[in-house]
Amino acid sequence: MGVPKRKTSKARRDKRRAHHALATPALSRCGQCNEVGLAHHVCPSCGYYKGRLVLELKEE
């Protein structure tokens, strides 16, 4: 079994983890109601996706 000969420094450890950060979600505007939501998802406010009604939402 391989065992490290020297302690890994904090700088080297943190350089390796430089790409571990979470990315911000891709937001886009709905073509129907102009609300902001996740890209490539059904609009949570009107239920449309790509110009078609996909989800029938109850109005409160």
N, CA, C and O atoms as CSV, one atom per row, in Angstrom:
chain,resi,resn,atom,element,x,y,z
A,1,MET,N,N,0.840,-1.178,0.000
A,1,MET,CA,C,0.000,0.000,0.000
A,1,MET,C,C,0.884,1.240,0.000
A,1,MET,O,O,1.850,1.323,0.758
A,2,GLY,N,N,0.547,2.206,-0.856
A,2,GLY,CA,C,1.345,3.422,-0.934
A,2,GLY,C,C,1.086,4.337,0.245
A,2,GLY,O,O,-0.059,4.575,0.629
A,3,VAL,N,N,2.163,4.843,0.810
A,3,VAL,CA,C,2.055,5.755,1.954
A,3,VAL,C,C,2.798,7.034,1.597
A,3,VAL,O,O,3.919,6.961,1.094
A,4,PRO,N,N,2.205,8.217,1.843
A,4,PRO,CA,C,2.903,9.459,1.517
A,4,PRO,C,C,4.175,9.620,2.333
A,4,PRO,O,O,4.198,9.348,3.533
A,5,LYS,N,N,5.244,10.072,1.658
A,5,LYS,CA,C,6.514,10.263,2.343
A,5,LYS,C,C,6.517,11.566,3.128
A,5,LYS,O,O,7.159,11.667,4.173
A,6,ARG,N,N,5.791,12.574,2.615
A,6,ARG,CA,C,5.733,13.880,3.277
A,6,ARG,C,C,4.284,14.326,3.419
A,6,ARG,O,O,3.406,13.882,2.678
A,7,LYS,N,N,4.048,15.218,4.391
A,7,LYS,CA,C,2.719,15.786,4.591
A,7,LYS,C,C,2.368,16.697,3.412
A,7,LYS,O,O,3.198,17.491,2.969
A,8,THR,N,N,1.153,16.581,2.911
A,8,THR,CA,C,0.697,17.463,1.838
A,8,THR,C,C,0.428,18.846,2.426
A,8,THR,O,O,-0.321,18.987,3.393
A,9,SER,N,N,1.046,19.857,1.832
A,9,SER,CA,C,0.890,21.214,2.355
A,9,SER,C,C,-0.520,21.728,2.087
A,9,SER,O,O,-1.223,21.225,1.209
A,10,LYS,N,N,-0.922,22.738,2.858
A,10,LYS,CA,C,-2.259,23.321,2.693
A,10,LYS,C,C,-2.416,23.937,1.309
A,10,LYS,O,O,-3.482,23.849,0.701
A,11,ALA,N,N,-1.351,24.559,0.815
A,11,ALA,CA,C,-1.420,25.200,-0.500
A,11,ALA,C,C,-1.653,24.167,-1.602
A,11,ALA,O,O,-2.486,24.374,-2.485
A,12,ARG,N,N,-0.927,23.068,-1.552
A,12,ARG,CA,C,-1.075,22.021,-2.563
A,12,ARG,C,C,-2.457,21.381,-2.461
A,12,ARG,O,O,-3.094,21.111,-3.479
A,13,ARG,N,N,-2.914,21.141,-1.248
A,13,ARG,CA,C,-4.247,20.552,-1.024
A,13,ARG,C,C,-5.338,21.471,-1.569
A,13,ARG,O,O,-6.271,21.011,-2.226
A,14,ASP,N,N,-5.218,22.782,-1.291
A,14,ASP,CA,C,-6.239,23.728,-1.714
A,14,ASP,C,C,-6.210,23.965,-3.222
A,14,ASP,O,O,-7.250,24.230,-3.825
A,15,LYS,N,N,-5.030,23.871,-3.838
A,15,LYS,CA,C,-4.952,23.993,-5.299
A,15,LYS,C,C,-5.711,22.852,-5.963
A,15,LYS,O,O,-6.374,23.055,-6.980
A,16,ARG,N,N,-5.619,21.678,-5.405
A,16,ARG,CA,C,-6.313,20.514,-5.948
A,16,ARG,C,C,-7.825,20.687,-5.838
A,16,ARG,O,O,-8.573,20.210,-6.691
A,17,ARG,N,N,-8.272,21.371,-4.785
A,17,ARG,CA,C,-9.708,21.560,-4.546
A,17,ARG,C,C,-10.245,22.854,-5.165
A,17,ARG,O,O,-11.363,23.264,-4.852
A,18,ALA,N,N,-9.473,23.497,-6.030
A,18,ALA,CA,C,-9.877,24.775,-6.605
A,18,ALA,C,C,-11.142,24.658,-7.451
A,18,ALA,O,O,-11.864,25.645,-7.600
A,19,HIS,N,N,-11.431,23.490,-8.006
A,19,HIS,CA,C,-12.573,23.303,-8.898
A,19,HIS,C,C,-13.772,22.682,-8.192
A,19,HIS,O,O,-14.730,22.289,-8.857
A,20,HIS,N,N,-13.747,22.583,-6.878
A,20,HIS,CA,C,-14.827,21.938,-6.124
A,20,HIS,C,C,-15.977,22.878,-5.789
A,20,HIS,O,O,-16.966,22.438,-5.202
A,21,ALA,N,N,-15.883,24.147,-6.141
A,21,ALA,CA,C,-16.920,25.118,-5.784
A,21,ALA,C,C,-18.205,24.825,-6.550
A,21,ALA,O,O,-18.161,24.300,-7.662
A,22,LEU,N,N,-19.346,25.162,-5.959
A,22,LEU,CA,C,-20.632,24.971,-6.616
A,22,LEU,C,C,-20.866,26.090,-7.621
A,22,LEU,O,O,-20.546,27.250,-7.362
A,23,ALA,N,N,-21.423,25.732,-8.761
A,23,ALA,CA,C,-21.731,26.717,-9.791
A,23,ALA,C,C,-23.120,27.300,-9.544
A,23,ALA,O,O,-23.993,26.630,-8.993
A,24,THR,N,N,-23.317,28.552,-9.955
A,24,THR,CA,C,-24.642,29.165,-9.815
A,24,THR,C,C,-25.570,28.565,-10.870
A,24,THR,O,O,-25.124,28.262,-11.977
A,25,PRO,N,N,-26.851,28.388,-10.548
A,25,PRO,CA,C,-27.767,27.779,-11.520
A,25,PRO,C,C,-28.005,28.698,-12.722
A,25,PRO,O,O,-28.012,29.923,-12.593
A,26,ALA,N,N,-28.200,28.084,-13.889
A,26,ALA,CA,C,-28.447,28.843,-15.115
A,26,ALA,C,C,-29.896,29.311,-15.120
A,26,ALA,O,O,-30.810,28.500,-15.267
A,27,LEU,N,N,-30.111,30.620,-14.959
A,27,LEU,CA,C,-31.453,31.169,-14.925
A,27,LEU,C,C,-31.797,31.770,-16.282
A,27,LEU,O,O,-30.930,32.302,-16.974
A,28,SER,N,N,-33.075,31.680,-16.656
A,28,SER,CA,C,-33.536,32.284,-17.901
A,28,SER,C,C,-34.954,32.786,-17.699
A,28,SER,O,O,-35.613,32.444,-16.718
A,29,ARG,N,N,-35.414,33.599,-18.636
A,29,ARG,CA,C,-36.763,34.169,-18.548
A,29,ARG,C,C,-37.735,33.299,-19.343
A,29,ARG,O,O,-37.400,32.779,-20.407
A,30,CYS,N,N,-38.940,33.156,-18.805
A,30,CYS,CA,C,-40.003,32.393,-19.462
A,30,CYS,C,C,-40.512,33.199,-20.656
A,30,CYS,O,O,-40.657,34.418,-20.564
A,31,GLY,N,N,-40.780,32.530,-21.768
A,31,GLY,CA,C,-41.283,33.207,-22.956
A,31,GLY,C,C,-42.728,33.648,-22.829
A,31,GLY,O,O,-43.152,34.572,-23.522
A,32,GLN,N,N,-43.496,33.002,-21.953
A,32,GLN,CA,C,-44.911,33.319,-21.778
A,32,GLN,C,C,-45.133,34.440,-20.769
A,32,GLN,O,O,-45.758,35.454,-21.080
A,33,CYS,N,N,-44.611,34.246,-19.546
A,33,CYS,CA,C,-44.927,35.173,-18.449
A,33,CYS,C,C,-43.748,36.053,-18.054
A,33,CYS,O,O,-43.890,36.935,-17.207
A,34,ASN,N,N,-42.577,35.821,-18.664
A,34,ASN,CA,C,-41.384,36.633,-18.419
A,34,ASN,C,C,-40.851,36.506,-16.988
A,34,ASN,O,O,-40.118,37.381,-16.527
A,35,GLU,N,N,-41.205,35.434,-16.284
A,35,GLU,CA,C,-40.677,35.176,-14.936
A,35,GLU,C,C,-39.307,34.506,-15.052
A,35,GLU,O,O,-39.024,33.825,-16.037
A,36,VAL,N,N,-38.467,34.705,-14.047
A,36,VAL,CA,C,-37.146,34.079,-14.024
A,36,VAL,C,C,-37.269,32.691,-13.412
A,36,VAL,O,O,-37.925,32.506,-12.387
A,37,GLY,N,N,-36.619,31.704,-14.063
A,37,GLY,CA,C,-36.638,30.333,-13.562
A,37,GLY,C,C,-35.453,29.572,-14.101
A,37,GLY,O,O,-34.617,30.133,-14.809
A,38,LEU,N,N,-35.374,28.295,-13.771
A,38,LEU,CA,C,-34.274,27.461,-14.232
A,38,LEU,C,C,-34.393,27.204,-15.728
A,38,LEU,O,O,-35.489,26.994,-16.247
A,39,ALA,N,N,-33.261,27.222,-16.411
A,39,ALA,CA,C,-33.241,26.949,-17.844
A,39,ALA,C,C,-33.560,25.477,-18.087
A,39,ALA,O,O,-33.185,24.621,-17.286
A,40,HIS,N,N,-34.250,25.178,-19.184
A,40,HIS,CA,C,-34.603,23.817,-19.594
A,40,HIS,C,C,-35.512,23.126,-18.576
A,40,HIS,O,O,-35.443,21.908,-18.412
A,41,HIS,N,N,-36.358,23.892,-17.895
A,41,HIS,CA,C,-37.342,23.350,-16.955
A,41,HIS,C,C,-38.689,23.994,-17.235
A,41,HIS,O,O,-38.755,25.075,-17.821
A,42,VAL,N,N,-39.759,23.337,-16.820
A,42,VAL,CA,C,-41.093,23.905,-16.935
A,42,VAL,C,C,-41.177,25.120,-16.022
A,42,VAL,O,O,-40.687,25.089,-14.893
A,43,CYS,N,N,-41.799,26.193,-16.511
A,43,CYS,CA,C,-41.931,27.419,-15.718
A,43,CYS,C,C,-42.827,27.140,-14.511
A,43,CYS,O,O,-43.951,26.666,-14.680
A,44,PRO,N,N,-42.350,27.427,-13.293
A,44,PRO,CA,C,-43.147,27.130,-12.105
A,44,PRO,C,C,-44.347,28.058,-11.936
A,44,PRO,O,O,-45.279,27.727,-11.203
A,45,SER,N,N,-44.343,29.217,-12.603
A,45,SER,CA,C,-45.444,30.154,-12.397
A,45,SER,C,C,-46.572,29.976,-13.405
A,45,SER,O,O,-47.736,30.182,-13.059
A,46,CYS,N,N,-46.256,29.594,-14.658
A,46,CYS,CA,C,-47.328,29.459,-15.648
A,46,CYS,C,C,-47.483,28.041,-16.198
A,46,CYS,O,O,-48.532,27.727,-16.760
A,47,GLY,N,N,-46.478,27.174,-16.057
A,47,GLY,CA,C,-46.583,25.789,-16.511
A,47,GLY,C,C,-46.227,25.576,-17.969
A,47,GLY,O,O,-46.508,24.505,-18.507
A,48,TYR,N,N,-45.624,26.545,-18.627
A,48,TYR,CA,C,-45.254,26.420,-20.033
A,48,TYR,C,C,-43.812,25.978,-20.176
A,48,TYR,O,O,-42.970,26.286,-19.333
A,49,TYR,N,N,-43.527,25.242,-21.269
A,49,TYR,CA,C,-42.162,24.869,-21.627
A,49,TYR,C,C,-42.065,24.892,-23.146
A,49,TYR,O,O,-42.842,24.221,-23.826
A,50,LYS,N,N,-41.134,25.645,-23.676
A,50,LYS,CA,C,-40.925,25.800,-25.119
A,50,LYS,C,C,-42.204,26.215,-25.837
A,50,LYS,O,O,-42.500,25.714,-26.921
A,51,GLY,N,N,-42.969,27.136,-25.230
A,51,GLY,CA,C,-44.160,27.673,-25.860
A,51,GLY,C,C,-45.386,26.785,-25.774
A,51,GLY,O,O,-46.430,27.139,-26.321
A,52,ARG,N,N,-45.297,25.638,-25.103
A,52,ARG,CA,C,-46.440,24.726,-24.966
A,52,ARG,C,C,-46.840,24.617,-23.512
A,52,ARG,O,O,-45.989,24.654,-22.624
A,53,LEU,N,N,-48.137,24.481,-23.263
A,53,LEU,CA,C,-48.636,24.267,-21.905
A,53,LEU,C,C,-48.358,22.818,-21.528
A,53,LEU,O,O,-48.900,21.901,-22.144
A,54,VAL,N,N,-47.532,22.610,-20.537
A,54,VAL,CA,C,-47.122,21.272,-20.134
A,54,VAL,C,C,-47.734,20.903,-18.795
A,54,VAL,O,O,-48.036,19.735,-18.546
A,55,LEU,N,N,-47.920,21.895,-17.930
A,55,LEU,CA,C,-48.378,21.664,-16.573
A,55,LEU,C,C,-49.570,22.563,-16.306
A,55,LEU,O,O,-49.476,23.784,-16.434
A,56,GLU,N,N,-50.688,21.961,-15.936
A,56,GLU,CA,C,-51.886,22.735,-15.599
A,56,GLU,C,C,-51.781,23.149,-14.144
A,56,GLU,O,O,-51.807,22.301,-13.252
A,57,LEU,N,N,-51.659,24.459,-13.894
A,57,LEU,CA,C,-51.499,24.970,-12.540
A,57,LEU,C,C,-52.814,25.547,-12.028
A,57,LEU,O,O,-53.559,26.182,-12.774
A,58,LYS,N,N,-53.089,25.318,-10.743
A,58,LYS,CA,C,-54.271,25.884,-10.120
A,58,LYS,C,C,-54.016,27.349,-9.802
A,58,LYS,O,O,-52.929,27.706,-9.349
A,59,GLU,N,N,-55.007,28.197,-10.036
A,59,GLU,CA,C,-54.861,29.611,-9.693
A,59,GLU,C,C,-55.442,29.828,-8.309
A,59,GLU,O,O,-56.532,29.352,-7.995
A,60,GLU,N,N,-54.705,30.548,-7.492
A,60,GLU,CA,C,-55.135,30.779,-6.110
A,60,GLU,C,C,-55.751,32.145,-5.961
A,60,GLU,O,O,-56.173,32.516,-4.866
